Amino acid sequence: MSKAVIAEKEKLVDAFAEELKAAKAILVINYLGLTVEEVTNMRKELRDNDVKMKVIKNTYLRRAAAKAGIEGLDDTFVGPTAVIYTDNADDITEPARIVSKYEDDFDVIEIKGGMLEGKLTSKDEIKELASIPGREGLLSMLVSVLQAPIRDFAYAVKAVAESKDEDSAE
């Protein structure tokens, strides 16, 4: 192999290592068996939610993970592998939610493992994380909870006013 080719591959590994360092959530999946259309749809949905998907040789993945200081994922870099990750700290649940949905829809997808904010996570933890609503969903739930007492008070005031109207009409 020529020095130019080796240098080019080293650049690829270095660039991916930098992306992994910045990632707040990393999922490793096996996607073999999806059609081109299904992979394209999944990539589009990931991209629309500020999530990236890379398919790189496992040897490069191991090197990039080592350069990024990520330990414990080497066991997942076996067989057909795609890495799904985001550097969006506001919603680290989004990659898990999207991949989990695709795993439920297509039997061929398998979540191998991952890392969330530097902590190694299992497939079960990722599935559990996927069930948590995203940032927007949690905020709307919070607003609803905060509005409930005010809404109840308004209904009570309205009921009192209506009962007084009925009393004065008699």
C-alpha positions as CSV (number, residue, x, y, z in Angstrom):
1,M,0.0,0.0,0.0
2,S,1.4,3.4,-0.9
3,K,2.2,6.1,1.6
4,A,-0.4,8.3,0.0
5,V,-3.2,5.8,0.5
6,I,-2.1,5.2,4.1
7,A,-2.1,8.9,4.8
8,E,-5.5,9.2,3.3
9,K,-6.9,6.5,5.5
10,E,-5.2,8.0,8.5
11,K,-7.0,11.3,7.7
12,L,-10.3,9.4,7.6
13,V,-9.6,7.8,11.0
14,D,-8.5,11.1,12.5
15,A,-11.6,13.0,11.2
16,F,-14.0,10.3,12.5
17,A,-12.2,10.2,15.9
18,E,-12.8,14.0,16.2
19,E,-16.5,13.4,15.5
20,L,-16.7,10.6,18.0
21,K,-15.0,12.8,20.7
22,A,-17.7,15.5,20.2
23,A,-20.6,12.9,20.2
24,K,-22.9,12.9,23.1
25,A,-24.7,9.7,22.0
26,I,-23.2,6.9,20.0
27,L,-25.1,3.8,18.8
28,V,-23.6,0.8,17.0
29,I,-26.0,-1.2,14.9
30,N,-26.2,-4.0,12.4
31,Y,-28.3,-2.8,9.5
32,L,-27.5,-5.6,7.0
33,G,-30.7,-6.8,5.3
34,L,-32.3,-3.4,4.8
35,T,-33.1,-2.4,1.3
36,V,-31.4,0.6,-0.2
37,E,-34.7,2.5,0.1
38,E,-35.1,1.6,3.8
39,V,-31.5,2.7,4.6
40,T,-32.0,5.9,2.6
41,N,-35.2,6.7,4.6
42,M,-33.5,6.0,7.9
43,R,-30.6,8.2,7.0
44,K,-33.0,11.0,6.0
45,E,-34.9,10.8,9.2
46,L,-31.6,10.7,11.2
47,R,-30.3,13.7,9.2
48,D,-33.5,15.6,9.7
49,N,-33.0,15.2,13.5
50,D,-29.4,16.3,13.6
51,V,-28.1,12.7,13.9
52,K,-25.3,11.2,11.7
53,M,-24.8,7.7,10.4
54,K,-21.5,6.4,9.2
55,V,-20.6,3.0,7.8
56,I,-16.8,2.5,8.1
57,K,-14.7,-0.6,8.2
58,N,-14.4,-2.1,11.7
59,T,-10.6,-1.7,11.8
60,Y,-11.0,2.0,11.2
61,L,-13.8,2.2,13.8
62,R,-11.5,0.6,16.4
63,R,-8.7,3.0,15.6
64,A,-11.0,6.1,15.6
65,A,-12.5,5.0,18.9
66,A,-9.1,4.5,20.4
67,K,-8.0,7.9,19.2
68,A,-11.1,9.4,20.6
69,G,-10.5,7.8,24.0
70,I,-13.6,5.6,23.7
71,E,-13.3,2.3,25.4
72,G,-15.6,-0.7,25.6
73,L,-17.2,-0.5,22.1
74,D,-14.6,-2.8,20.4
75,D,-16.8,-5.8,20.9
76,T,-19.6,-4.2,18.9
77,F,-17.3,-3.5,15.9
78,V,-17.8,-7.0,14.5
79,G,-19.7,-7.9,11.3
80,P,-21.7,-5.3,9.4
81,T,-21.6,-2.2,11.5
82,A,-23.0,1.3,11.2
83,V,-22.3,4.0,13.8
84,I,-25.1,6.5,14.6
85,Y,-24.2,9.5,16.7
86,T,-25.1,13.0,17.6
87,D,-23.3,15.9,19.2
88,N,-26.6,17.6,20.1
89,A,-26.5,17.8,23.9
90,D,-30.1,19.0,24.0
91,D,-31.6,15.7,22.9
92,I,-29.4,12.6,23.2
93,T,-32.5,10.4,23.1
94,E,-33.2,11.1,19.5
95,P,-30.8,8.5,18.0
96,A,-32.1,5.8,20.3
97,R,-35.7,6.7,19.5
98,I,-35.2,6.6,15.7
99,V,-33.1,3.4,15.7
100,S,-35.4,1.7,18.1
101,K,-38.4,2.5,15.8
102,Y,-36.6,1.1,12.8
103,E,-35.5,-2.0,14.8
104,D,-39.2,-2.6,15.7
105,D,-40.3,-2.1,12.1
106,F,-37.5,-4.2,10.5
107,D,-36.4,-7.4,12.1
108,V,-32.9,-7.2,10.4
109,I,-31.7,-4.2,12.4
110,E,-29.9,-5.0,15.6
111,I,-28.7,-2.5,18.2
112,K,-25.3,-3.8,19.3
113,G,-24.6,-1.3,22.0
114,G,-23.6,2.3,22.5
115,M,-22.3,5.1,24.6
116,L,-24.3,8.0,26.1
117,E,-22.3,11.0,27.5
118,G,-19.2,8.9,27.9
119,K,-21.0,6.0,29.6
120,L,-21.1,2.6,28.0
121,T,-24.8,1.5,27.5
122,S,-26.4,-1.9,26.6
123,K,-29.1,-2.6,24.1
124,D,-31.6,-2.8,26.9
125,E,-30.7,0.6,28.2
126,I,-30.9,2.1,24.7
127,K,-34.4,0.6,24.3
128,E,-35.4,2.1,27.6
129,L,-34.0,5.5,26.6
130,A,-35.9,5.4,23.4
131,S,-39.2,5.2,25.4
132,I,-38.4,8.6,27.0
133,P,-40.0,11.5,25.1
134,G,-37.7,14.0,23.4
135,R,-36.9,17.5,24.7
136,E,-39.9,19.0,22.9
137,G,-42.2,16.3,24.3
138,L,-41.0,16.8,27.8
139,L,-41.3,20.6,27.6
140,S,-44.9,20.3,26.4
141,M,-45.7,17.9,29.3
142,L,-44.2,20.4,31.7
143,V,-46.3,23.2,30.3
144,S,-49.4,21.0,30.6
145,V,-48.6,20.2,34.2
146,L,-48.0,23.9,35.0
147,Q,-51.2,25.0,33.3
148,A,-53.4,22.5,35.1
149,P,-53.8,24.4,38.4
150,I,-54.6,27.6,36.6
151,R,-57.1,25.8,34.3
152,D,-58.8,24.2,37.3
153,F,-59.0,27.6,39.1
154,A,-60.5,29.1,36.0
155,Y,-63.1,26.4,35.8
156,A,-63.9,26.9,39.5
157,V,-64.4,30.7,39.0
158,K,-66.6,30.1,36.0
159,A,-68.7,27.6,37.9
160,V,-69.1,30.0,40.8
161,A,-70.1,32.8,38.4
162,E,-72.6,30.6,36.6
163,S,-74.2,29.5,39.9
164,K,-74.5,33.2,41.0
165,D,-76.1,34.0,37.7
166,E,-78.6,31.2,38.2
167,D,-79.3,32.5,41.8
168,S,-79.9,36.0,40.7
169,A,-82.2,34.9,37.8
170,E,-84.5,33.2,40.4
